[in-house]
Amino acid sequence: MSRASLANRQGYDERFLGPAVPLPVPTDPALETVVLPYTHFSVVFRPNRRLAASTAVMIDGRKLVDADRDDDWRFDLRLPDSKQTGHPVYKNNPLDKGHLVRRLDPVWGTRNEAEAANSDTFHYTNAAPQMDIFNQGKELWQGLENFLLDHAEAFDRKLSVFTGPVLEDSDPPYRGIKVPLRFWKVAAFMQNGELASTAYVLDQSPDLTRDAAARALAEAARAGDPPPLGAFRTFQVPVAEIAEITGLDLGPLPAADRLPPRVRAEKRWTQLESFEDIIV
């Protein structure tokens, strides 16, 4: 893919739903970020972490198109390869290239648009290391967008979805990067003519006590092994909690949270066992 082939990408439109919902960017102005537009989505990239701080995708449920998966992962030529997390990090270990913007979410519109969007999701800038095990927690995480599209009551089944890793200084080191232990997602949609939002966290921390997990992570780092990540657990959380744990400006989304005020005030995290547990 040539550098010029990405020159016409428009990226995420903050007015996609109607009300302005800006890209989530770090509140700390000292953190370097690069905004990378693709087809129907954008990535706010942190070169110093070689990972995205956030992604934003527009989903038009009435215009979705089927597209074949080709797994043609590649560097975004708008950034130096050394600033991205490429294949060597994922080679010969149980780590997957976990899509941040889910592959099918931006694949809508004309055939050319859909094919470009499908291809664009396979840039390393849109990936982060996740364990390759598949379990109920990860199944819930991967199906959230479909569930929310089915429950969007207005505005033609449109969603704006924001996703990223929780980038902590304490994340375990591996092959020149730090592997995130948690991921976040915020969905925005129109409900009864008003902006609405819901938020979720995927946790792949080791399924151990805090002290035992810290020891296991440290031992893996000394041995040069991948972190001993645990089973996926998916939580619904207050949107304001995402802003707090990520240091991102989420604009109007915390105020639009569909969680009851009492739950938000208690900063309650609810582990999800099925889609029926979700409050929308």
C-alpha positions in Angstrom: 0.0 0.0 0.0 1.5 3.4 -1.0 1.7 6.4 1.2 -0.6 8.3 -1.2 -3.4 5.7 -0.9 -4.3 7.0 2.6 -4.2 10.7 1.6 -7.9 10.9 0.9 -9.1 9.3 4.1 -11.7 11.5 5.9 -11.8 9.7 9.2 -14.3 10.0 12.0 -16.9 12.8 11.7 -17.9 14.2 15.1 -21.3 15.2 13.8 -22.1 11.7 12.6 -24.9 11.3 15.1 -26.0 15.0 14.9 -24.7 16.4 18.2 -21.0 17.1 18.3 -19.1 14.2 19.9 -15.3 15.0 19.5 -12.5 12.5 19.2 -11.3 11.4 22.7 -7.8 13.0 23.2 -5.5 13.0 26.3 -6.2 15.9 28.7 -2.4 16.1 29.4 -1.1 18.4 26.7 2.4 17.1 27.2 1.5 13.7 25.8 2.3 13.5 22.1 -0.5 12.1 19.9 -1.0 11.8 16.2 -4.5 11.7 14.7 -4.7 9.2 11.8 -7.9 9.3 9.6 -9.0 6.1 7.9 -12.3 5.2 6.1 -15.2 5.8 8.6 -12.8 5.8 11.6 -9.8 7.6 13.1 -7.0 6.6 15.5 -5.5 8.9 18.1 -2.0 7.4 18.3 0.6 7.5 21.1 4.0 7.1 19.4 5.8 6.8 22.7 3.7 3.7 23.6 3.5 2.5 20.0 -0.2 2.0 20.5 -3.4 3.9 20.1 -4.7 6.1 23.0 -8.2 5.9 21.4 -10.1 5.1 18.3 -13.4 6.4 17.0 -15.6 4.6 14.4 -18.9 5.5 12.8 -21.3 2.6 12.3 -24.3 2.9 10.0 -26.3 -0.3 10.7 -28.5 0.2 7.7 -25.6 0.4 5.2 -23.4 -2.4 6.4 -21.7 -4.5 3.7 -20.2 -8.0 3.8 -16.5 -8.1 3.2 -14.0 -11.0 3.3 -11.3 -11.0 6.0 -7.7 -11.0 4.5 -5.5 -10.5 7.6 -3.1 -8.4 5.6 -1.6 -6.5 8.6 0.7 -3.7 7.7 2.4 -0.5 9.0 0.8 2.9 8.5 3.3 4.6 6.3 2.4 8.0 7.8 4.4 7.0 10.8 7.9 5.4 11.2 7.7 1.6 11.6 9.7 1.9 14.8 6.8 3.9 16.4 4.2 1.1 15.8 3.7 -2.3 17.3 4.3 -4.6 14.4 4.4 -8.4 13.8 7.6 -9.2 15.8 5.7 -8.5 19.0 3.1 -11.1 18.1 5.4 -13.7 16.6 5.7 -17.2 18.2 3.5 -16.5 21.3 -0.1 -16.6 22.3 -0.8 -12.9 21.6 -3.3 -11.9 19.0 -3.4 -8.6 17.0 -6.6 -7.5 18.7 -8.6 -5.1 16.5 -9.5 -1.9 18.4 -11.9 -0.7 15.7 -13.7 -4.0 15.1 -13.1 -5.1 11.5 -16.8 -5.1 10.4 -17.8 -1.8 12.1 -16.7 0.7 9.4 -17.5 -1.6 6.5 -20.6 0.2 5.1 -21.5 2.5 2.3 -20.6 2.0 -1.3 -18.6 -1.1 -2.3 -15.4 1.0 -2.7 -15.9 2.6 0.7 -16.6 -0.7 2.4 -13.6 -2.4 0.9 -11.3 0.5 1.8 -12.7 0.5 5.4 -12.2 -3.3 5.7 -8.6 -3.0 4.5 -7.9 0.1 6.7 -8.7 -1.8 9.9 -5.6 -4.0 9.3 -3.1 -1.3 10.1 -0.9 -2.0 13.1 -2.1 1.3 14.5 -5.5 -0.3 15.0 -4.2 -3.3 16.9 -3.1 -4.1 20.5 -1.9 -7.3 22.0 -4.6 -9.6 23.4 -4.6 -13.2 24.5 -5.7 -15.6 21.8 -8.0 -17.6 24.1 -11.7 -17.2 23.3 -14.1 -17.3 26.2 -17.4 -15.8 27.3 -15.9 -12.5 28.4 -14.3 -11.9 25.0 -17.4 -13.1 23.2 -19.4 -10.4 25.0 -16.8 -7.8 24.2 -16.8 -8.7 20.5 -20.6 -8.6 20.3 -21.3 -5.3 22.0 -21.6 -3.3 18.9 -24.2 -5.7 17.4 -26.2 -5.7 20.6 -26.2 -1.9 20.8 -27.1 -1.5 17.2 -30.1 -3.8 17.8 -31.2 -1.6 20.7 -30.6 1.9 19.2 -34.1 3.2 19.2 -33.7 6.2 16.9 -31.4 7.9 14.4 -31.4 5.1 11.8 -29.4 2.5 13.8 -26.2 4.6 13.9 -23.5 4.3 16.5 -20.3 6.1 17.3 -18.0 3.7 19.2 -14.8 4.8 20.9 -12.3 2.1 22.0 -8.7 1.9 23.2 -6.3 0.3 25.7 -5.9 1.6 29.2 -2.3 2.7 29.0 -0.7 2.4 32.4 3.0 3.1 33.3 2.8 -0.2 35.2 1.8 -2.3 32.2 4.2 -5.3 31.8 7.0 -4.9 29.3 7.5 -7.3 26.4 9.6 -7.1 23.3 10.0 -3.3 23.4 6.4 -2.4 24.3 4.2 -2.4 27.4 1.2 -4.8 27.1 -2.1 -3.2 28.2 -4.0 -5.3 30.8 -7.3 -3.5 30.2 -9.3 -2.1 27.3 -12.2 0.3 27.3 -15.1 1.0 25.0 -17.8 3.8 25.0 -20.8 3.6 22.6 -22.7 6.8 21.7 -26.2 6.8 20.0 -29.4 8.7 19.9 -32.2 7.6 22.2 -35.6 9.4 22.2 -33.9 12.4 20.4 -31.1 12.7 23.0 -27.5 11.7 23.0 -26.9 8.5 25.0 -23.8 6.6 26.0 -22.7 3.4 27.7 -19.2 2.3 28.7 -17.4 -1.0 29.2 -14.0 -2.4 30.3 -12.4 -5.6 29.2 -9.9 -6.9 31.8 -7.2 -9.4 30.8 -5.2 -9.1 34.1 -3.8 -12.4 35.4 -6.5 -14.3 37.3 -4.4 -14.2 40.6 -4.3 -12.1 43.7 -2.6 -8.7 43.2 0.7 -9.7 44.8 0.8 -13.1 42.9 -0.1 -11.3 39.7 2.7 -8.7 40.2 5.2 -11.5 40.8 4.1 -13.5 37.7 4.3 -10.4 35.5 7.8 -9.5 36.9 9.0 -13.1 36.4 7.8 -13.2 32.8 9.4 -9.8 32.0 12.8 -11.1 33.4 12.5 -14.2 31.3 11.5 -12.3 28.1 8.2 -14.2 28.0 4.8 -12.7 27.2 2.8 -11.6 30.2 0.7 -14.5 31.8 -2.6 -12.8 30.9 -5.9 -14.1 32.4 -9.4 -14.9 31.2 -11.3 -12.0 29.7 -13.8 -10.3 32.1 -16.2 -7.7 30.7 -17.7 -4.9 32.9 -20.2 -2.2 32.3 -18.9 0.9 34.0 -19.8 4.6 34.4 -18.6 6.6 31.4 -16.9 9.0 33.7 -14.8 6.1 35.0 -13.3 5.7 31.5 -12.3 9.3 31.5 -10.7 8.9 34.9 -8.7 5.7 34.2 -7.5 6.8 30.7 -6.9 10.5 31.2 -9.0 11.2 28.0 -11.4 14.0 27.4 -14.7 12.3 26.5 -16.6 15.6 25.9 -20.4 15.2 26.3 -20.4 11.4 26.8 -20.2 11.2 30.7 -23.2 13.4 31.0 -25.1 11.2 28.5 -24.5 8.0 30.4 -27.5 5.6 30.5 -26.5 4.2 33.9 -28.8 5.4 36.7 -27.3 8.3 38.7 -27.0 6.2 41.8 -24.8 3.7 40.1 -22.7 6.4 38.5 -22.3 8.1 41.9 -21.1 4.8 43.4 -18.6 4.3 40.5 -20.0 0.8 40.4 -18.5 -1.7 37.9 -20.9 -4.5 37.0 -19.4 -7.7 35.5 -21.4 -8.9 32.5 -22.3 -12.5 32.1 -24.6 -12.0 29.2 -26.0 -9.2 27.0 -29.1 -9.2 29.2 -27.1 -7.7 32.0 -26.4 -4.5 30.0 -28.2 -1.3 30.9 -29.1 0.8 27.8 
